[in-house]
Every structure is written in C-alpha cells, then in structure tokens.
C-alpha cells in the first residue's frame, strides 16, 4: 500500500512538472506571437553627436512613429555622420541608400535654388520672426520644393543663428573681415555671403573644421553656439563675434522611393510625428544653446557683439545678393520681411 502511494505521488509530481513546463512553453509562444515583426525598417541619417538637439529630435521622431504604427515601422537613427556627409546623404537618398535624414537647408538649397530665399543673410530679425515664417503658409509651401529633387519635406528643425569665430584675430568691424580665410558650409549661398563681406570662403566638411583651425589652414569659421561648443571649436578659436548673419533652419526629409512604399495612413502618421518631434527639438535647442554659450565663455572665449551701426555695415555689404534674387523672389522676400514687423 505504501509503495502504491509512493508511485501515485511520483506520477502526480511528474504530471505537475510536465504541466508547468507545458504552461511555460505556451506562455513563451504566446509572448513571441505578441512581438510585432516590423513591416519596414528604415535608416535615418544625422551628422551631429548623439546628445545634440537635432539627433534627439530624430530619436523622438523614430520613437513616435514606432509607437503609433504599433511597431510596424521602425526607424534607426544613425548619428555622428555614420552614413556620410550631408551632401553624400542627399545623393544616397535619391538612389535608395537612405530613407530619412535631417539636413541643413544650406545643403538642400544647392540642389533646389528656390529654397535659397529662406537663408538669405540678415533676412530674419530674430528667432520668433523666422518661426512665424516657417510655421505659416510660406514654410508649408517651401516644404513642397524638395519634391523636385525626389525628397519629401516633413518638418523644420531649429539651428539657431550663425556667427563668425576666429583663431587669428577678433572680428569687431567689417574691415576686420577683409582677406580672412573663413570656413563655410558646402553651400554656394554661404560662399557668396562671405565673399560679399570681404573674406575668402573655404569649403571644408564639418568634421574637419577643428583640424583646419588648429593647423591655421583657415583663420576662422562660422556656426551657431551649439555646434561651436559641441565640436569643441572654442579650444582653437577663442574670438566669437555675434553678428547673426544667417539663420539656416534644418529640414527633415524622406526619400521619395521610401515615401511611395507607404500607405496614405502611414504617411499621415509620419508627417504628424515629424512635426511633433520638431517642437520637441526646438525646446531642446533653446536650452542647449544657452548651455553651449556658457561653456564656451567659461573656457576663456571672448564674445564680441556688433553694435547696431556696425551690423548695418555688414547688412549693406550683402545687398548685392538680394539684388540677384529680387527679380524672381521679390514677393516672397517682401512677405518674409513683413512678418518681422509683427
């Protein structure tokens, strides 16, 4: 009788163990079924560092898209120029190599001339003026222009105001600019502007600017406070002149071949997420810029703010650029300037 009870207990124990194992297997398979296999896995190019506002904006965009498509669309943000320079990224997007990107308007405008209007020197009075333009009818209209180059414009990101910084000597007047070799973006507009100011523009990729300054291949460069600090240019260029010569917004874009794969519903989700991420990026930008300026000044950078009279000389020097654009884009320029008076 005792042996029978032992056998029954043994059998019951083995059945119980088997049931536990079976239940665990069922739960495992159930959870695996719940995992969504992405229908699309897209690439996103970003040339800034991982903690930079535009990169973090791109990450927010990717997270929002994955959440709202319930995992069907996954976007992988690759920062620090892993997918190439912005010029290379634009080319790759046209031929199927990259799906999404955040690109400076200066780079896009070299392929789409109409967009140069938005980055004319000294066009905006301040940041709020620029956002009144970009968040309104003009901004929406200009987001359509990239389609000419097989790109879909999604939203505008902030990139602050660009200023001049030098290693050789400070720029306090327009006369100080004469003959200086200044690094500019790979952009025709930037070269035209620097030439109009009397300097010699030198096109150098973003990641090579520090070395160029350190080796005195250029006398200076121009960029916003955030990029100046993020790339540690303050270590080799101690004079930072606040002239706010240009505000070049960033633009989020999608490759046309990628866009055409998507349903109308998914396109709407992506546009919605892009615009939400842009508002997030702008908030980050404001705080990041303040911190970047503080860091630079703590590292013995001399900040030089042009007087209103001296700044007017800089503005007058670039009038010849406006003269070339007035015939074709005079109405848009007038509308943009009118928004500054509000």
C-alpha positions as CSV (number, residue, x, y, z in Angstrom):
1,X,0.0,0.0,0.0
2,X,2.9,2.4,0.9
3,X,4.6,1.6,-2.4
4,X,1.4,2.3,-4.3
5,X,1.1,5.7,-2.7
6,X,4.7,6.5,-3.5
7,X,4.1,5.6,-7.1
8,X,1.0,7.7,-7.3
9,X,2.8,10.6,-5.7
10,X,5.7,10.2,-8.2
11,X,3.3,10.1,-11.1
12,X,1.4,13.2,-9.8
13,X,4.7,15.1,-9.3
14,X,5.9,14.2,-12.8
15,X,2.5,15.3,-14.3
16,X,2.6,18.5,-12.3
17,X,6.1,19.3,-13.6
18,X,5.1,18.5,-17.1
19,X,2.1,20.8,-16.8
20,X,4.4,23.6,-15.5
21,X,6.8,23.1,-18.4
22,X,3.9,23.0,-20.9
23,X,2.4,26.2,-19.4
24,X,5.8,27.9,-19.7
25,X,6.1,26.8,-23.3
26,X,2.6,28.1,-24.1
27,X,3.3,31.4,-22.5
28,X,6.7,31.7,-24.3
29,X,5.0,31.0,-27.7
30,X,2.1,33.4,-26.8
31,X,4.6,36.2,-26.0
32,X,6.5,35.5,-29.2
33,X,3.3,35.9,-31.2
34,X,2.7,39.2,-29.4
35,X,6.1,40.6,-30.6
36,X,5.5,42.6,-33.7
37,X,7.9,42.0,-36.6
38,X,8.4,45.4,-38.3
39,X,7.0,45.6,-41.8
40,X,9.6,48.3,-42.5
41,X,13.0,49.1,-41.0
42,X,14.2,52.4,-42.3
43,X,17.5,54.3,-41.9
44,X,17.8,57.9,-40.7
45,X,21.0,59.9,-41.3
46,X,22.2,62.6,-38.8
47,X,25.7,64.1,-38.7
48,X,25.6,65.6,-35.2
49,X,26.6,64.0,-31.9
50,X,24.2,61.7,-30.0
51,X,23.3,64.3,-27.4
52,X,22.7,67.1,-29.9
53,X,19.2,68.6,-30.2
54,X,18.7,67.6,-33.8
55,X,19.8,64.0,-33.1
56,X,17.5,63.8,-30.1
57,X,14.7,65.2,-32.2
58,X,15.3,62.5,-34.7
59,X,15.2,59.9,-31.9
60,X,11.9,61.3,-30.7
61,X,10.5,61.1,-34.3
62,X,11.6,57.5,-34.6
63,X,10.0,56.6,-31.2
64,X,6.7,58.3,-32.1
65,X,6.5,56.5,-35.4
66,X,7.2,53.1,-33.9
67,X,4.6,53.7,-31.2
68,X,1.9,55.0,-33.4
69,X,2.3,52.2,-36.0
70,X,2.4,49.7,-33.2
71,X,5.9,48.6,-34.2
72,X,5.1,48.1,-37.9
73,X,7.6,50.9,-38.9
74,X,11.0,51.1,-37.2
75,X,13.4,53.9,-37.9
76,X,17.0,53.5,-37.0
77,X,18.8,56.9,-36.3
78,X,22.5,56.8,-37.1
79,X,24.3,59.9,-35.8
80,X,27.8,61.4,-36.0
81,X,27.9,61.2,-39.8
82,X,28.0,57.4,-39.9
83,X,26.1,57.5,-43.2
84,X,28.3,60.2,-44.7
85,X,28.3,64.0,-45.0
86,X,25.1,65.8,-45.6
87,X,25.9,66.2,-49.3
88,X,26.6,62.5,-49.6
89,X,23.4,61.7,-47.7
90,X,21.3,63.7,-50.2
91,X,22.8,61.8,-53.1
92,X,22.2,58.5,-51.4
93,X,18.6,59.3,-50.6
94,X,17.9,59.9,-54.3
95,X,19.3,56.4,-55.2
96,X,17.8,54.3,-52.5
97,X,20.6,54.2,-50.0
98,X,19.0,56.2,-47.1
99,X,15.3,56.6,-46.1
100,X,15.2,59.6,-43.8
101,X,17.5,62.4,-42.8
102,X,17.9,65.7,-41.0
103,X,19.8,68.1,-43.3
104,X,20.7,71.7,-43.2
105,X,18.7,73.8,-45.6
106,X,22.0,75.2,-46.9
107,X,22.8,71.8,-48.4
108,X,19.4,71.2,-49.9
109,X,19.3,74.7,-51.4
110,X,22.3,74.0,-53.6
111,X,20.1,71.4,-55.4
112,X,16.9,73.3,-55.2
113,X,17.6,77.0,-55.9
114,X,14.2,78.3,-54.8
115,X,15.0,77.3,-51.2
116,X,17.9,79.8,-51.1
117,X,15.5,82.5,-50.4
118,X,14.9,81.2,-46.8
119,X,18.5,81.6,-46.0
120,X,19.4,85.0,-47.3
121,X,21.8,86.8,-45.0
122,X,20.3,89.0,-42.3
123,X,16.8,88.1,-43.5
124,X,15.2,87.5,-40.1
125,X,15.2,89.9,-37.2
126,X,15.2,87.1,-34.6
127,X,14.2,83.5,-34.0
128,X,10.5,84.3,-33.5
129,X,10.4,86.1,-36.8
130,X,11.8,83.0,-38.5
131,X,9.3,80.7,-36.9
132,X,6.4,83.0,-37.9
133,X,7.6,82.4,-41.5
134,X,8.3,78.7,-41.3
135,X,5.2,77.8,-39.3
136,X,2.9,79.7,-41.7
137,X,1.9,79.5,-45.3
138,X,5.4,80.3,-46.6
139,X,7.0,77.5,-44.6
140,X,4.4,74.9,-45.7
141,X,4.9,76.0,-49.3
142,X,8.7,75.7,-49.2
143,X,8.4,72.2,-47.6
144,X,7.0,71.1,-51.0
145,X,10.0,72.2,-53.1
146,X,12.3,69.2,-52.2
147,X,10.0,67.0,-54.2
148,X,11.8,68.4,-57.3
149,X,14.8,66.5,-56.1
150,X,13.0,63.3,-55.1
151,X,12.8,64.3,-51.4
152,X,9.7,64.8,-49.3
153,X,9.9,67.7,-46.8
154,X,8.5,66.7,-43.4
155,X,9.2,69.5,-40.9
156,X,11.5,72.3,-39.9
157,X,14.1,72.0,-37.1
158,X,15.9,74.8,-35.3
159,X,19.6,75.5,-35.8
160,X,19.9,78.9,-34.2
161,X,21.8,81.9,-35.6
162,X,25.2,81.5,-37.2
163,X,28.1,83.8,-36.1
164,X,31.8,84.2,-37.0
165,X,34.5,82.9,-34.8
166,X,38.3,83.2,-35.4
167,X,41.6,82.0,-34.1
168,X,43.9,84.6,-35.6
169,X,42.2,87.8,-34.5
170,X,38.8,89.1,-33.4
171,X,36.3,90.5,-35.9
172,X,35.0,93.8,-34.5
173,X,34.3,95.6,-37.7
174,X,33.6,94.9,-41.4
175,X,37.2,95.9,-42.2
176,X,38.5,93.1,-40.0
177,X,36.9,90.6,-42.4
178,X,38.9,91.7,-45.4
179,X,41.1,88.9,-46.7
180,X,40.4,86.4,-43.9
181,X,40.1,82.8,-44.9
182,X,36.8,81.6,-43.3
183,X,35.5,78.1,-43.4
184,X,31.9,77.8,-44.7
185,X,29.5,75.0,-45.3
186,X,29.5,73.3,-48.6
187,X,26.9,75.8,-49.8
188,X,27.0,78.4,-52.6
189,X,25.0,80.9,-50.7
190,X,27.4,80.8,-47.8
191,X,30.4,81.3,-50.1
192,X,28.6,84.3,-51.8
193,X,27.9,85.9,-48.5
194,X,31.4,85.5,-47.2
195,X,32.8,86.9,-50.4
196,X,30.4,89.9,-50.1
197,X,31.8,90.6,-46.6
198,X,35.3,90.7,-48.0
199,X,36.5,87.3,-46.7
200,X,37.8,84.3,-48.7
201,X,35.4,81.4,-48.3
202,X,36.9,77.9,-47.8
203,X,34.6,74.9,-48.1
204,X,35.6,72.2,-45.5
205,X,33.5,69.3,-44.2
206,X,32.1,69.8,-40.8
207,X,34.1,67.1,-39.1
208,X,37.4,68.6,-40.4
209,X,37.0,72.1,-39.2
210,X,38.7,71.7,-35.8
211,X,41.9,70.4,-37.5
212,X,41.8,73.2,-40.1
213,X,41.6,75.8,-37.4
214,X,44.3,74.2,-35.3
215,X,46.7,74.0,-38.3
216,X,45.8,77.5,-39.4
217,X,44.5,76.3,-42.7
218,X,41.7,78.9,-42.1
219,X,41.6,82.0,-39.9
220,X,38.1,81.2,-38.7
221,X,34.8,79.7,-39.3
222,X,31.1,80.4,-38.8
223,X,28.4,78.5,-37.0
224,X,25.9,78.6,-34.1
225,X,26.9,78.5,-30.4
226,X,25.7,74.9,-30.2
227,X,27.9,73.5,-33.0
228,X,30.8,75.7,-31.9
229,X,30.7,74.1,-28.4
230,X,29.7,70.5,-29.4
231,X,32.7,70.2,-31.7
232,X,35.0,72.0,-29.2
233,X,36.0,74.7,-31.7
234,X,36.3,77.0,-28.8
235,X,39.6,75.3,-27.9
236,X,41.2,76.6,-31.2
237,X,39.1,79.7,-32.0
238,X,38.8,82.0,-29.0
239,X,37.1,85.0,-30.6
240,X,33.3,84.7,-31.2
241,X,31.6,87.6,-33.0
242,X,27.8,87.7,-32.6
243,X,26.6,89.1,-35.9
244,X,23.8,86.6,-36.5
245,X,24.5,86.8,-40.2
246,X,22.2,84.0,-41.1
247,X,19.6,81.7,-39.7
248,X,19.5,78.4,-41.6
249,X,16.8,76.1,-40.4
250,X,17.2,72.3,-40.7
251,X,14.8,70.2,-42.6
252,X,13.6,66.7,-42.0
253,X,13.2,64.8,-45.3
254,X,12.1,61.4,-46.5
255,X,13.4,59.8,-49.7
256,X,10.7,59.7,-52.5
257,X,11.2,55.9,-53.1
258,X,10.6,55.3,-49.4
259,X,7.5,57.6,-49.3
260,X,6.0,55.7,-52.2
261,X,6.1,52.4,-50.3
262,X,3.9,53.8,-47.6
263,X,0.1,53.8,-47.3
264,X,-1.7,57.1,-47.0
265,X,-2.4,56.4,-43.4
266,X,1.3,55.8,-42.6
267,X,2.3,59.0,-44.5
268,X,-0.1,60.9,-42.2
269,X,1.4,59.3,-39.1
270,X,4.9,60.2,-40.2
271,X,4.1,63.8,-41.0
272,X,2.4,64.2,-37.7
273,X,5.3,62.6,-35.8
274,X,7.8,64.8,-37.7
275,X,6.0,68.0,-36.7
276,X,5.7,66.9,-33.1
277,X,9.4,66.0,-33.0
278,X,10.2,69.4,-34.4
279,X,8.5,71.2,-31.5
280,X,10.5,68.9,-29.1
281,X,13.7,69.7,-30.9
282,X,13.1,73.5,-30.7
283,X,12.7,73.3,-26.9
284,X,15.9,71.3,-26.6
285,X,17.7,73.7,-28.9
286,X,16.9,76.7,-26.7
287,X,18.3,75.1,-23.6
288,X,21.3,73.5,-25.4
289,X,22.3,76.8,-26.9
290,X,22.3,78.6,-23.6
291,X,24.5,75.9,-22.0
292,X,26.8,75.8,-25.1
293,X,27.4,79.6,-24.8
294,X,28.0,79.3,-21.1
295,X,30.6,76.5,-21.6
296,X,32.4,78.5,-24.3
297,X,32.6,81.6,-22.1
298,X,33.9,79.6,-19.2
299,X,36.7,78.4,-21.4
300,X,38.1,81.9,-22.0
301,X,36.2,82.7,-25.2
302,X,35.8,86.4,-25.9
303,X,32.3,87.2,-27.1
304,X,32.1,90.3,-29.3
305,X,28.6,91.7,-30.0
306,X,28.5,94.1,-33.0
307,X,26.9,97.5,-32.5
308,X,23.7,98.3,-34.4
309,X,25.8,100.7,-36.6
310,X,28.5,98.1,-37.4
311,X,25.9,95.4,-38.1
312,X,24.3,97.7,-40.6
313,X,27.6,97.8,-42.5
314,X,27.5,94.0,-42.7
315,X,23.9,94.1,-43.9
316,X,24.7,96.7,-46.5
317,X,27.6,94.6,-47.8
318,X,25.4,91.7,-48.7
319,X,22.7,93.8,-50.5
320,X,24.2,92.7,-53.9
321,X,23.0,89.2,-53.1
322,X,19.4,90.4,-52.6
323,X,19.6,92.3,-55.9
324,X,20.1,89.0,-57.7
325,X,17.0,87.4,-56.0
326,X,14.6,90.3,-56.1
327,X,13.5,89.7,-59.7
328,X,12.3,86.2,-59.2
329,X,11.6,86.1,-55.4
330,X,10.9,89.7,-54.5
331,X,7.3,88.9,-53.4
332,X,8.4,86.2,-51.0
333,X,11.2,88.3,-49.6
334,X,8.7,91.1,-49.0
335,X,6.3,88.8,-47.3
336,X,9.0,87.4,-45.1
337,X,10.2,90.9,-44.1
338,X,6.6,92.0,-43.4
339,X,6.3,89.2,-40.8
340,X,9.2,90.6,-38.9
341,X,7.3,93.8,-38.2
342,X,4.5,92.0,-36.3
